[in-house]
Amino acid sequence: MDHPMPSSKAINFLTLENPVFCCFLLWSSVLVMKMLLMSMLTGLQRLRFKAYSNPEDLFFKDIEVKYNDEHVERVRRAHRNDMENILPYFTMALLYICTDPNPSIACNLFRAASIARIIHTFVYAFRPVPQPSRAIAFFIMFFITVYMAFDVGIQTLKYI
């Protein structure tokens, strides 16, 4: 079976000449900064509530090691949720870019996914609100990642 040869344009997908890749870089940078801030927020919550999980971390000797502070754990869970969802999203988004998607669709997907994760963090770690707000924010990125995975699969079937 003859496979269609990718054009030389395929080589340029992951360059700054590709507006889809530039959009991905911008929104990925926002998400990485958000994740880094979650690490800092965990540390700040530990200081604020004097909840240190290791004896060597104790700044004051009259404080005991405290493993389950609800404020610290909420931030840690939000951060873990980021890692469980943003990292697969990054992988799928890069593969999706390699399929030469429509720029406005791709950029809107990247934008929506990033904004949804920011909202997810806000309603989970900063200002907890009742469901379904967190679930909606979670599933926006989830379904965008699934959509991109499905599209990558469909696009690559041509070459199998």
C-alpha positions in Angstrom: 0.0 0.0 0.0 1.4 3.4 -0.9 1.4 5.9 1.9 1.0 9.6 1.1 4.3 11.4 1.7 4.1 14.2 4.2 4.8 17.6 2.7 7.9 19.6 3.7 5.4 21.7 5.5 5.2 19.0 8.2 8.7 19.8 9.3 7.6 23.3 10.3 4.7 22.4 12.6 6.8 22.8 15.8 8.3 26.2 15.0 7.5 29.8 15.8 6.4 30.1 12.1 3.3 28.1 13.0 0.7 30.2 14.7 -0.9 27.1 16.2 2.4 26.2 17.9 2.8 29.8 19.1 -0.7 29.7 20.6 0.2 26.4 22.3 3.4 27.8 23.7 1.6 30.9 25.1 -1.2 28.9 26.8 1.2 26.1 27.9 3.4 28.8 29.6 0.3 30.1 31.4 -0.5 26.5 32.7 3.1 25.9 33.7 3.2 29.1 35.7 -0.1 28.1 37.3 1.3 24.8 38.3 4.4 26.4 39.8 2.3 28.8 41.7 0.4 25.8 43.1 3.7 24.5 44.5 4.3 27.9 46.2 0.8 28.0 47.5 1.3 24.6 49.2 4.3 26.0 51.0 2.5 29.2 52.0 -0.4 27.1 53.4 2.1 25.0 55.4 3.5 28.2 56.9 0.2 29.8 57.4 -1.4 26.8 59.2 1.9 25.5 60.7 1.4 22.2 59.0 4.7 20.7 58.3 4.9 17.1 57.1 8.6 16.4 58.0 10.4 17.0 61.3 13.3 18.8 59.5 10.8 21.3 58.1 9.7 22.6 61.5 10.7 26.2 62.0 9.5 26.3 65.5 10.4 23.6 68.0 7.0 23.8 69.9 5.1 22.7 66.8 4.5 19.0 66.0 4.6 17.4 62.6 1.1 17.6 61.1 0.2 15.4 58.2 -3.4 16.2 57.4 -4.2 19.9 57.5 -7.3 20.4 55.5 -6.1 23.7 53.9 -2.8 22.2 52.8 -4.3 19.0 51.6 -6.9 20.9 49.5 -4.2 22.8 47.6 -2.1 19.6 47.2 -5.1 17.8 45.8 -5.7 20.6 43.3 -2.1 20.5 42.3 -2.1 16.7 41.9 -5.2 17.1 39.8 -3.3 19.5 37.6 -0.5 17.1 37.1 -2.9 14.2 36.3 -4.7 16.3 33.6 -2.4 19.0 32.3 0.6 16.7 31.5 -1.5 14.4 29.3 -3.1 17.5 27.7 0.4 18.8 26.8 1.3 15.5 25.1 -2.0 15.4 23.1 -1.8 19.0 22.2 1.7 18.6 20.7 0.6 15.6 18.7 -2.5 17.5 17.6 -0.4 20.3 16.3 1.4 17.8 14.1 -1.8 17.0 12.3 -2.0 20.6 11.0 -5.3 21.5 12.6 -7.4 24.6 11.7 -5.6 27.4 13.5 -8.7 29.1 15.0 -10.1 25.8 16.3 -6.8 24.7 17.8 -6.1 28.1 19.4 -9.6 28.2 20.9 -9.2 24.7 22.2 -5.9 25.7 23.9 -7.4 28.8 25.3 -10.6 27.1 26.6 -8.6 24.3 28.2 -6.2 26.7 29.9 -9.0 29.0 31.2 -10.9 25.9 32.4 -7.9 24.8 34.4 -7.5 28.2 36.0 -11.1 28.2 36.9 -10.8 24.7 38.3 -8.0 25.8 40.6 -9.9 28.8 41.7 -13.0 26.8 42.6 -11.0 24.0 44.1 -8.1 25.5 46.0 -8.9 29.2 46.5 -12.7 29.6 46.8 -14.3 26.1 47.1 -17.8 26.2 45.7 -20.4 23.4 45.4 -20.5 21.1 42.4 -20.9 21.2 39.5 -18.6 24.1 39.0 -15.4 22.1 39.6 -16.7 19.2 37.5 -17.5 21.5 34.6 -14.1 23.1 34.7 -12.5 19.6 34.9 -14.4 18.1 32.0 -13.8 21.0 29.7 -10.1 20.2 29.5 -10.8 16.4 29.7 -13.0 16.5 26.7 -10.7 18.8 24.8 -7.9 16.3 25.4 -10.1 13.4 24.3 -11.2 15.4 21.2 -7.5 16.0 20.2 -6.6 12.3 20.8 -9.5 11.2 18.7 -8.6 13.7 15.9 -4.9 12.6 16.0 -6.1 9.0 15.7 -8.3 9.7 12.8 -5.6 11.7 11.0 -3.0 9.0 11.4 -5.3 6.3 10.1 -4.5 7.6 6.6 -0.9 6.5 7.1 -1.5 3.0 8.4 
